[in-house]
Amino acid sequence: MPRFAANLSMMFTEVPFLERFERAAAAGFRAVEFLFPYAFEATEIRALLERHQLELVLHNLPPGDWDAGDRGLACDPQRVDAFRASVAQAVRYARILGAPQLHCMSGKRPAGTSEAAMRQTLVENLRFAAAALHKAGLRLLIEPINAYDMPGYYLNRTDQALALIDEVGADNVFLQYDIYHAQRTEGEIFATLSKHLPRIAHIQIAANPGRHEPGSGELNDAHVFAHVDQLGYSGWIGCEYKPATSTEAGLGWLRAMGYQ
Protein backbone atom coordinates (compact mmCIF):
# COMPACT_ATOMS: atom_id res chain seq x y z
CA MET A 1 0.00 0.00 0.00
CA PRO A 2 1.34 3.48 -0.83
CA ARG A 3 2.82 5.47 2.04
CA PHE A 4 2.17 9.21 2.12
CA ALA A 5 4.38 11.90 3.65
CA ALA A 6 3.04 15.36 4.48
CA ASN A 7 4.92 18.20 2.82
CA LEU A 8 5.17 20.77 5.61
CA SER A 9 6.11 23.58 3.22
CA MET A 10 2.72 23.26 1.52
CA MET A 11 0.44 21.74 4.17
CA PHE A 12 -0.62 23.05 7.60
CA THR A 13 0.67 26.48 6.55
CA GLU A 14 -1.95 28.24 8.67
CA VAL A 15 0.38 27.67 11.64
CA PRO A 16 4.12 28.44 12.07
CA PHE A 17 6.52 25.86 10.65
CA LEU A 18 7.55 24.30 13.95
CA GLU A 19 3.90 23.68 14.88
CA ARG A 20 3.22 21.73 11.69
CA PHE A 21 4.91 18.55 12.94
CA GLU A 22 2.31 18.05 15.66
CA ARG A 23 -0.50 18.77 13.21
CA ALA A 24 0.87 16.25 10.69
CA ALA A 25 1.10 13.53 13.33
CA ALA A 26 -2.38 14.29 14.61
CA ALA A 27 -3.71 13.99 11.05
CA GLY A 28 -2.30 10.47 10.83
CA PHE A 29 0.91 11.04 8.88
CA ARG A 30 3.96 9.04 9.92
CA ALA A 31 6.44 10.87 7.69
CA VAL A 32 7.08 14.42 6.54
CA GLU A 33 9.14 16.31 4.02
CA PHE A 34 9.82 20.01 3.55
CA LEU A 35 11.82 22.37 1.40
CA PHE A 36 14.39 23.93 3.70
CA PRO A 37 15.22 23.49 7.41
CA TYR A 38 17.99 26.09 7.55
CA ALA A 39 16.08 28.86 9.34
CA PHE A 40 16.02 26.63 12.43
CA GLU A 41 18.53 24.65 14.44
CA ALA A 42 18.72 21.06 13.25
CA THR A 43 18.50 19.79 16.82
CA GLU A 44 15.23 21.69 17.32
CA ILE A 45 13.66 20.00 14.31
CA ARG A 46 15.07 16.61 15.32
CA ALA A 47 13.41 16.96 18.72
CA LEU A 48 10.05 17.58 17.05
CA LEU A 49 10.45 14.57 14.77
CA GLU A 50 11.19 12.37 17.75
CA ARG A 51 8.43 13.82 19.94
CA HIS A 52 5.80 13.17 17.29
CA GLN A 53 7.31 9.91 16.01
CA LEU A 54 7.75 11.22 12.49
CA GLU A 55 10.22 10.10 9.85
CA LEU A 56 11.82 12.77 7.68
CA VAL A 57 11.72 11.67 4.04
CA LEU A 58 13.85 14.44 2.51
CA HIS A 59 14.66 18.12 2.36
CA ASN A 60 16.41 20.32 -0.20
CA LEU A 61 19.88 21.73 -0.45
CA PRO A 62 19.98 25.48 0.27
CA PRO A 63 18.59 27.31 -2.78
CA GLY A 64 20.49 30.59 -2.52
CA ASP A 65 18.42 33.68 -1.74
CA TRP A 66 14.87 32.41 -2.20
CA ASP A 67 13.24 35.75 -1.46
CA ALA A 68 15.39 37.38 -4.15
CA GLY A 69 14.30 34.80 -6.71
CA ASP A 70 16.96 32.10 -6.44
CA ARG A 71 15.71 28.58 -7.06
CA GLY A 72 18.97 26.71 -6.63
CA LEU A 73 22.57 27.39 -7.54
CA ALA A 74 23.75 24.27 -9.30
CA CYS A 75 23.72 25.43 -12.96
CA ASP A 76 25.32 28.86 -12.40
CA PRO A 77 29.04 29.00 -13.29
CA GLN A 78 29.45 32.16 -11.17
CA ARG A 79 28.23 30.51 -7.96
CA VAL A 80 30.13 27.24 -7.76
CA ASP A 81 31.78 28.09 -4.43
CA ALA A 82 28.42 28.99 -2.89
CA PHE A 83 26.89 25.77 -4.18
CA ARG A 84 29.65 23.61 -2.77
CA ALA A 85 29.41 25.32 0.61
CA SER A 86 25.67 24.62 0.57
CA VAL A 87 26.31 20.90 0.10
CA ALA A 88 28.23 20.71 3.36
CA GLN A 89 25.46 22.55 5.20
CA ALA A 90 22.79 20.25 3.77
CA VAL A 91 24.70 17.09 4.68
CA ARG A 92 25.15 18.31 8.24
CA TYR A 93 21.41 18.89 8.60
CA ALA A 94 20.52 15.58 6.96
CA ARG A 95 22.75 13.65 9.34
CA ILE A 96 21.18 15.26 12.39
CA LEU A 97 17.63 14.98 11.07
CA GLY A 98 17.97 11.43 9.76
CA ALA A 99 17.00 12.31 6.19
CA PRO A 100 18.13 9.58 3.77
CA GLN A 101 18.15 11.80 0.69
CA LEU A 102 18.52 15.40 -0.41
CA HIS A 103 17.02 17.19 -3.41
CA CYS A 104 19.29 19.50 -5.38
CA MET A 105 17.49 22.28 -7.25
CA SER A 106 19.26 23.02 -10.52
CA GLY A 107 18.38 26.72 -10.45
CA LYS A 108 17.17 29.16 -13.05
CA ARG A 109 19.10 29.75 -16.23
CA PRO A 110 21.51 32.63 -15.49
CA ALA A 111 21.29 35.44 -18.05
CA GLY A 112 24.10 35.59 -20.57
CA THR A 113 25.32 32.05 -19.89
CA SER A 114 25.59 29.50 -22.68
CA GLU A 115 23.76 26.21 -22.62
CA ALA A 116 27.08 24.36 -22.67
CA ALA A 117 28.41 26.29 -19.68
CA MET A 118 25.22 25.71 -17.67
CA ARG A 119 25.21 21.99 -18.36
CA GLN A 120 28.90 21.54 -17.63
CA THR A 121 28.55 23.43 -14.36
CA LEU A 122 25.49 21.44 -13.35
CA VAL A 123 27.15 18.10 -14.11
CA GLU A 124 30.30 19.02 -12.21
CA ASN A 125 28.33 20.31 -9.24
CA LEU A 126 26.17 17.19 -9.16
CA ARG A 127 29.28 15.02 -9.20
CA PHE A 128 30.68 17.02 -6.30
CA ALA A 129 27.43 16.74 -4.36
CA ALA A 130 27.04 13.04 -5.13
CA ALA A 131 30.52 12.33 -3.79
CA ALA A 132 29.88 14.30 -0.59
CA LEU A 133 26.53 12.60 -0.05
CA HIS A 134 27.99 9.17 -0.79
CA LYS A 135 30.45 9.62 2.07
CA ALA A 136 27.50 10.37 4.34
CA GLY A 137 25.43 7.44 3.06
CA LEU A 138 22.85 9.69 1.39
CA ARG A 139 21.07 9.73 -1.97
CA LEU A 140 21.06 12.82 -4.19
CA LEU A 141 17.85 13.62 -6.08
CA ILE A 142 17.11 15.93 -8.99
CA GLU A 143 13.59 16.92 -10.02
CA PRO A 144 12.17 18.36 -13.25
CA ILE A 145 9.93 21.35 -12.48
CA ASN A 146 7.43 22.71 -14.96
CA ALA A 147 8.15 26.03 -16.64
CA TYR A 148 4.67 27.42 -15.94
CA ASP A 149 5.07 27.43 -12.17
CA MET A 150 8.78 28.25 -12.23
CA PRO A 151 9.72 30.14 -15.41
CA GLY A 152 13.37 29.91 -16.34
CA TYR A 153 14.09 26.80 -14.30
CA TYR A 154 16.83 24.77 -15.97
CA LEU A 155 15.50 21.25 -15.49
CA ASN A 156 12.03 20.62 -16.93
CA ARG A 157 11.69 17.12 -18.35
CA THR A 158 12.19 13.52 -17.24
CA ASP A 159 14.41 12.60 -20.18
CA GLN A 160 16.58 15.66 -19.54
CA ALA A 161 17.01 14.65 -15.88
CA LEU A 162 17.85 11.04 -16.72
CA ALA A 163 20.45 12.15 -19.27
CA LEU A 164 22.07 14.31 -16.58
CA ILE A 165 22.09 11.41 -14.15
CA ASP A 166 23.78 9.23 -16.79
CA GLU A 167 26.42 11.88 -17.41
CA VAL A 168 27.09 12.39 -13.71
CA GLY A 169 27.69 8.66 -13.44
CA ALA A 170 27.24 8.26 -9.69
CA ASP A 171 25.26 5.35 -8.27
CA ASN A 172 23.59 7.44 -5.54
CA VAL A 173 21.90 9.96 -7.88
CA PHE A 174 18.21 9.37 -8.61
CA LEU A 175 15.13 11.01 -10.06
CA GLN A 176 12.60 12.77 -7.86
CA TYR A 177 9.42 12.31 -9.88
CA ASP A 178 6.75 14.90 -9.17
CA ILE A 179 3.57 13.78 -10.89
CA TYR A 180 2.10 17.29 -10.88
CA HIS A 181 5.10 18.80 -12.67
CA ALA A 182 5.32 15.86 -15.07
CA GLN A 183 1.64 16.09 -15.97
CA ARG A 184 1.93 19.79 -16.75
CA THR A 185 5.04 19.29 -18.90
CA GLU A 186 4.83 15.91 -20.60
CA GLY A 187 2.06 13.60 -19.38
CA GLU A 188 2.72 9.87 -19.91
CA ILE A 189 2.61 9.27 -16.15
CA PHE A 190 1.90 5.51 -16.20
CA ALA A 191 4.41 4.80 -18.97
CA THR A 192 7.15 6.86 -17.33
CA LEU A 193 6.65 5.18 -13.96
CA SER A 194 6.69 1.73 -15.56
CA LYS A 195 9.82 2.41 -17.59
CA HIS A 196 11.90 4.30 -15.06
CA LEU A 197 10.81 3.19 -11.59
CA PRO A 198 14.23 1.71 -10.69
CA ARG A 199 15.69 5.19 -11.20
CA ILE A 200 13.02 6.96 -9.13
CA ALA A 201 13.84 7.34 -5.44
CA HIS A 202 10.96 9.63 -4.47
CA ILE A 203 7.51 10.48 -5.83
CA GLN A 204 5.44 13.58 -5.15
CA ILE A 205 1.80 14.27 -5.94
CA ALA A 206 -0.65 17.14 -6.44
CA ALA A 207 -3.68 17.48 -8.68
CA ASN A 208 -3.55 19.37 -11.95
CA PRO A 209 -4.95 21.94 -12.49
CA GLY A 210 -4.79 23.86 -9.23
CA ARG A 211 -2.11 21.89 -7.39
CA HIS A 212 -4.69 20.91 -4.79
CA GLU A 213 -5.59 17.58 -3.16
CA PRO A 214 -5.22 14.30 -5.06
CA GLY A 215 -8.51 13.32 -6.64
CA SER A 216 -9.48 16.89 -7.51
CA GLY A 217 -7.82 17.16 -10.92
CA GLU A 218 -7.67 15.62 -14.37
CA LEU A 219 -5.80 12.44 -13.39
CA ASN A 220 -7.37 9.46 -11.67
CA ASP A 221 -4.98 9.57 -8.75
CA ALA A 222 -6.37 6.40 -7.18
CA HIS A 223 -5.35 4.55 -10.35
CA VAL A 224 -1.92 6.22 -10.26
CA PHE A 225 -1.36 5.05 -6.68
CA ALA A 226 -2.54 1.54 -7.53
CA HIS A 227 -0.15 1.47 -10.50
CA VAL A 228 2.77 2.59 -8.33
CA ASP A 229 1.88 -0.09 -5.80
CA GLN A 230 1.68 -2.80 -8.48
CA LEU A 231 5.10 -1.78 -9.77
CA GLY A 232 6.55 -2.47 -6.33
CA TYR A 233 7.51 1.06 -5.33
CA SER A 234 8.58 0.96 -1.70
CA GLY A 235 9.34 4.64 -1.07
CA TRP A 236 7.18 7.46 0.22
CA ILE A 237 4.82 9.63 -1.83
CA GLY A 238 5.19 13.24 -0.81
CA CYS A 239 1.94 15.21 -0.62
CA GLU A 240 3.29 18.44 -2.10
CA TYR A 241 -0.05 20.09 -2.72
CA LYS A 242 -1.80 23.30 -1.66
CA PRO A 243 -4.96 22.45 0.30
CA ALA A 244 -8.00 24.05 -1.26
CA THR A 245 -9.13 25.15 2.22
CA SER A 246 -7.45 23.86 5.38
CA THR A 247 -5.23 20.81 5.33
CA GLU A 248 -7.42 18.75 7.66
CA ALA A 249 -10.59 19.61 5.73
CA GLY A 250 -9.00 18.30 2.55
CA LEU A 251 -7.74 14.97 3.86
CA GLY A 252 -10.91 13.15 2.85
CA TRP A 253 -9.09 11.95 -0.28
CA LEU A 254 -7.12 9.49 1.88
CA ARG A 255 -10.30 7.93 3.22
CA ALA A 256 -12.05 8.01 -0.16
CA MET A 257 -9.18 6.08 -1.74
CA GLY A 258 -9.00 3.61 1.13
CA TYR A 259 -5.70 4.73 2.64
CA GLN A 260 -6.98 5.85 6.05
DRENSEFI-417332 format. One line per 5 residues: their letters; for each residue x, z, y negated of C-alpha. Coordinates in Angstrom, 1 decimal. Layout:
% DRENSEFI-417332
a = X,Z,Y; ...
//
This chain:
% DRENSEFI-417332
mprfa = 0.0,0.0,0.0; 1.3,-0.8,-3.5; 2.8,2.0,-5.5; 2.2,2.1,-9.2; 4.4,3.6,-11.9
anlsm = 3.0,4.5,-15.4; 4.9,2.8,-18.2; 5.2,5.6,-20.8; 6.1,3.2,-23.6; 2.7,1.5,-23.3
mftev = 0.4,4.2,-21.7; -0.6,7.6,-23.1; 0.7,6.5,-26.5; -2.0,8.7,-28.2; 0.4,11.6,-27.7
pfler = 4.1,12.1,-28.4; 6.5,10.6,-25.9; 7.6,14.0,-24.3; 3.9,14.9,-23.7; 3.2,11.7,-21.7
feraa = 4.9,12.9,-18.6; 2.3,15.7,-18.1; -0.5,13.2,-18.8; 0.9,10.7,-16.2; 1.1,13.3,-13.5
aagfr = -2.4,14.6,-14.3; -3.7,11.0,-14.0; -2.3,10.8,-10.5; 0.9,8.9,-11.0; 4.0,9.9,-9.0
avefl = 6.4,7.7,-10.9; 7.1,6.5,-14.4; 9.1,4.0,-16.3; 9.8,3.5,-20.0; 11.8,1.4,-22.4
fpyaf = 14.4,3.7,-23.9; 15.2,7.4,-23.5; 18.0,7.6,-26.1; 16.1,9.3,-28.9; 16.0,12.4,-26.6
eatei = 18.5,14.4,-24.7; 18.7,13.2,-21.1; 18.5,16.8,-19.8; 15.2,17.3,-21.7; 13.7,14.3,-20.0
ralle = 15.1,15.3,-16.6; 13.4,18.7,-17.0; 10.0,17.1,-17.6; 10.4,14.8,-14.6; 11.2,17.8,-12.4
rhqle = 8.4,19.9,-13.8; 5.8,17.3,-13.2; 7.3,16.0,-9.9; 7.8,12.5,-11.2; 10.2,9.8,-10.1
lvlhn = 11.8,7.7,-12.8; 11.7,4.0,-11.7; 13.8,2.5,-14.4; 14.7,2.4,-18.1; 16.4,-0.2,-20.3
lppgd = 19.9,-0.5,-21.7; 20.0,0.3,-25.5; 18.6,-2.8,-27.3; 20.5,-2.5,-30.6; 18.4,-1.7,-33.7
wdagd = 14.9,-2.2,-32.4; 13.2,-1.5,-35.8; 15.4,-4.1,-37.4; 14.3,-6.7,-34.8; 17.0,-6.4,-32.1
rglac = 15.7,-7.1,-28.6; 19.0,-6.6,-26.7; 22.6,-7.5,-27.4; 23.8,-9.3,-24.3; 23.7,-13.0,-25.4
dpqrv = 25.3,-12.4,-28.9; 29.0,-13.3,-29.0; 29.4,-11.2,-32.2; 28.2,-8.0,-30.5; 30.1,-7.8,-27.2
dafra = 31.8,-4.4,-28.1; 28.4,-2.9,-29.0; 26.9,-4.2,-25.8; 29.7,-2.8,-23.6; 29.4,0.6,-25.3
svaqa = 25.7,0.6,-24.6; 26.3,0.1,-20.9; 28.2,3.4,-20.7; 25.5,5.2,-22.5; 22.8,3.8,-20.2
vryar = 24.7,4.7,-17.1; 25.2,8.2,-18.3; 21.4,8.6,-18.9; 20.5,7.0,-15.6; 22.7,9.3,-13.7
ilgap = 21.2,12.4,-15.3; 17.6,11.1,-15.0; 18.0,9.8,-11.4; 17.0,6.2,-12.3; 18.1,3.8,-9.6
qlhcm = 18.2,0.7,-11.8; 18.5,-0.4,-15.4; 17.0,-3.4,-17.2; 19.3,-5.4,-19.5; 17.5,-7.2,-22.3
sgkrp = 19.3,-10.5,-23.0; 18.4,-10.5,-26.7; 17.2,-13.0,-29.2; 19.1,-16.2,-29.7; 21.5,-15.5,-32.6
agtse = 21.3,-18.0,-35.4; 24.1,-20.6,-35.6; 25.3,-19.9,-32.1; 25.6,-22.7,-29.5; 23.8,-22.6,-26.2
aamrq = 27.1,-22.7,-24.4; 28.4,-19.7,-26.3; 25.2,-17.7,-25.7; 25.2,-18.4,-22.0; 28.9,-17.6,-21.5
tlven = 28.5,-14.4,-23.4; 25.5,-13.3,-21.4; 27.1,-14.1,-18.1; 30.3,-12.2,-19.0; 28.3,-9.2,-20.3
lrfaa = 26.2,-9.2,-17.2; 29.3,-9.2,-15.0; 30.7,-6.3,-17.0; 27.4,-4.4,-16.7; 27.0,-5.1,-13.0
aalhk = 30.5,-3.8,-12.3; 29.9,-0.6,-14.3; 26.5,-0.1,-12.6; 28.0,-0.8,-9.2; 30.5,2.1,-9.6
aglrl = 27.5,4.3,-10.4; 25.4,3.1,-7.4; 22.8,1.4,-9.7; 21.1,-2.0,-9.7; 21.1,-4.2,-12.8
liepi = 17.9,-6.1,-13.6; 17.1,-9.0,-15.9; 13.6,-10.0,-16.9; 12.2,-13.3,-18.4; 9.9,-12.5,-21.4
naydm = 7.4,-15.0,-22.7; 8.2,-16.6,-26.0; 4.7,-15.9,-27.4; 5.1,-12.2,-27.4; 8.8,-12.2,-28.2
pgyyl = 9.7,-15.4,-30.1; 13.4,-16.3,-29.9; 14.1,-14.3,-26.8; 16.8,-16.0,-24.8; 15.5,-15.5,-21.2
nrtdq = 12.0,-16.9,-20.6; 11.7,-18.4,-17.1; 12.2,-17.2,-13.5; 14.4,-20.2,-12.6; 16.6,-19.5,-15.7
alali = 17.0,-15.9,-14.6; 17.8,-16.7,-11.0; 20.5,-19.3,-12.1; 22.1,-16.6,-14.3; 22.1,-14.2,-11.4
devga = 23.8,-16.8,-9.2; 26.4,-17.4,-11.9; 27.1,-13.7,-12.4; 27.7,-13.4,-8.7; 27.2,-9.7,-8.3
dnvfl = 25.3,-8.3,-5.4; 23.6,-5.5,-7.4; 21.9,-7.9,-10.0; 18.2,-8.6,-9.4; 15.1,-10.1,-11.0
qydiy = 12.6,-7.9,-12.8; 9.4,-9.9,-12.3; 6.8,-9.2,-14.9; 3.6,-10.9,-13.8; 2.1,-10.9,-17.3
haqrt = 5.1,-12.7,-18.8; 5.3,-15.1,-15.9; 1.6,-16.0,-16.1; 1.9,-16.8,-19.8; 5.0,-18.9,-19.3
egeif = 4.8,-20.6,-15.9; 2.1,-19.4,-13.6; 2.7,-19.9,-9.9; 2.6,-16.1,-9.3; 1.9,-16.2,-5.5
atlsk = 4.4,-19.0,-4.8; 7.1,-17.3,-6.9; 6.7,-14.0,-5.2; 6.7,-15.6,-1.7; 9.8,-17.6,-2.4
hlpri = 11.9,-15.1,-4.3; 10.8,-11.6,-3.2; 14.2,-10.7,-1.7; 15.7,-11.2,-5.2; 13.0,-9.1,-7.0
ahiqi = 13.8,-5.4,-7.3; 11.0,-4.5,-9.6; 7.5,-5.8,-10.5; 5.4,-5.2,-13.6; 1.8,-5.9,-14.3
aanpg = -0.7,-6.4,-17.1; -3.7,-8.7,-17.5; -3.5,-11.9,-19.4; -5.0,-12.5,-21.9; -4.8,-9.2,-23.9
rhepg = -2.1,-7.4,-21.9; -4.7,-4.8,-20.9; -5.6,-3.2,-17.6; -5.2,-5.1,-14.3; -8.5,-6.6,-13.3
sgeln = -9.5,-7.5,-16.9; -7.8,-10.9,-17.2; -7.7,-14.4,-15.6; -5.8,-13.4,-12.4; -7.4,-11.7,-9.5
dahvf = -5.0,-8.7,-9.6; -6.4,-7.2,-6.4; -5.4,-10.3,-4.5; -1.9,-10.3,-6.2; -1.4,-6.7,-5.0
ahvdq = -2.5,-7.5,-1.5; -0.1,-10.5,-1.5; 2.8,-8.3,-2.6; 1.9,-5.8,0.1; 1.7,-8.5,2.8
lgysg = 5.1,-9.8,1.8; 6.5,-6.3,2.5; 7.5,-5.3,-1.1; 8.6,-1.7,-1.0; 9.3,-1.1,-4.6
wigce = 7.2,0.2,-7.5; 4.8,-1.8,-9.6; 5.2,-0.8,-13.2; 1.9,-0.6,-15.2; 3.3,-2.1,-18.4
ykpat = 0.0,-2.7,-20.1; -1.8,-1.7,-23.3; -5.0,0.3,-22.5; -8.0,-1.3,-24.1; -9.1,2.2,-25.1
steag = -7.5,5.4,-23.9; -5.2,5.3,-20.8; -7.4,7.7,-18.7; -10.6,5.7,-19.6; -9.0,2.5,-18.3
lgwlr = -7.7,3.9,-15.0; -10.9,2.8,-13.2; -9.1,-0.3,-12.0; -7.1,1.9,-9.5; -10.3,3.2,-7.9
amgyq = -12.1,-0.2,-8.0; -9.2,-1.7,-6.1; -9.0,1.1,-3.6; -5.7,2.6,-4.7; -7.0,6.0,-5.8
//
